[in-house]
């Protein structure tokens, strides 16, 4: 089956893997943060704003794969679970009516100590 690769242009994609991969009508979105194409982080230290920016990156990649926000599953990796409501508020604003299956877990750290959340998504194109 043919694969469509969606790249964000970050420096580690050639080493680690693509932003997203579409196979058939399913799109698998990699862990997404507020990282810009040049590797720097966008957004302040706000947990809500980092989650909201990561979701904007997810939306852009899904649109490139012709999936829009047809998300059926998300996974959120948070570095501070005491801030779960901030992450959940951003997630709910985007997926409130879509209601994907969702998991949120606390992790010790992400690639950069300034990253508060990383979000994965899976979508099905109708």
C-alpha positions in Angstrom: 0.0 0.0 0.0 1.3 3.5 -0.9 2.6 5.8 1.9 2.2 9.5 1.8 4.8 11.3 4.0 4.0 14.7 5.6 7.1 16.5 6.8 7.3 19.6 9.0 11.0 20.2 8.0 12.4 19.8 11.5 16.1 18.7 11.6 15.5 15.3 13.2 12.8 14.0 10.8 15.4 12.4 8.4 16.8 10.6 11.5 13.7 9.7 13.5 10.8 9.8 11.2 8.1 12.0 9.5 5.6 14.4 11.0 2.8 12.1 9.7 2.3 9.1 7.5 -0.9 8.4 5.5 -1.5 4.8 4.5 -4.8 4.2 2.7 -7.4 6.2 4.6 -5.5 6.3 7.9 -3.2 9.1 9.0 -0.7 8.5 11.9 0.5 11.8 13.4 3.8 11.7 15.3 4.3 13.2 18.7 3.8 16.9 18.2 5.0 19.8 20.3 5.3 23.5 19.7 8.5 23.0 17.7 9.0 25.2 14.6 10.7 23.9 11.5 14.1 25.3 12.6 13.9 23.3 15.8 13.1 26.3 18.2 10.0 26.3 20.4 7.0 28.5 19.7 4.9 29.7 22.5 5.4 30.6 26.1 5.5 28.5 29.2 1.7 28.2 29.4 0.5 24.6 29.4 -2.7 25.6 27.7 -0.9 27.6 24.9 1.6 24.8 24.3 -1.2 22.2 23.9 -3.1 24.6 21.6 -0.1 25.3 19.5 0.7 21.5 19.2 -2.9 21.0 18.1 -2.5 23.6 15.4 0.6 21.8 14.1 -1.4 18.6 14.1 -4.2 20.3 12.2 -1.8 21.6 9.5 -0.3 18.1 8.9 -3.7 16.4 8.8 -4.9 19.0 6.3 -1.9 18.2 4.1 -2.9 14.6 4.3 -6.5 15.5 3.3 -7.7 14.3 6.7 -8.7 17.6 8.4 -9.4 17.0 12.1 -11.1 13.6 11.4 -9.2 12.3 14.5 -10.2 9.1 16.1 -7.4 8.8 18.7 -5.1 11.1 20.6 -2.3 10.4 23.1 -1.0 13.2 25.3 2.3 13.0 27.1 2.5 15.7 29.8 5.5 16.5 32.0 3.4 17.8 34.8 0.0 16.1 35.4 -1.0 18.8 37.9 -1.6 20.9 34.8 -3.9 18.4 33.1 -6.9 20.7 33.1 -4.9 23.3 31.0 -4.0 20.6 28.5 -7.5 19.2 28.5 -9.1 22.6 27.9 -7.0 23.1 24.7 -7.8 19.5 23.6 -11.5 20.0 24.3 -11.7 23.2 22.4 -10.5 21.4 19.3 -12.1 18.0 19.7 -15.2 18.7 21.9 -17.7 17.5 19.3 -15.3 15.0 17.6 -14.6 13.2 20.9 -11.7 11.0 19.9 -10.5 8.2 22.2 -7.9 9.9 24.3 -5.1 9.0 26.7 -3.1 11.4 28.9 0.0 10.2 30.8 2.7 11.9 32.7 6.3 11.5 31.5 9.4 12.5 33.3 10.6 14.7 30.5 10.4 15.4 26.7 13.3 16.1 24.3 13.6 19.8 25.5 13.1 20.7 29.2 10.9 23.6 28.0 8.4 21.3 26.4 5.4 20.6 28.6 3.3 18.4 26.3 3.6 16.2 23.2 0.5 15.0 21.4 -0.1 12.2 18.9 -3.1 11.8 16.7 -4.6 9.2 14.4 -7.3 10.1 11.8 -9.4 8.3 9.3 -10.2 10.0 6.0 -13.8 9.3 5.0 
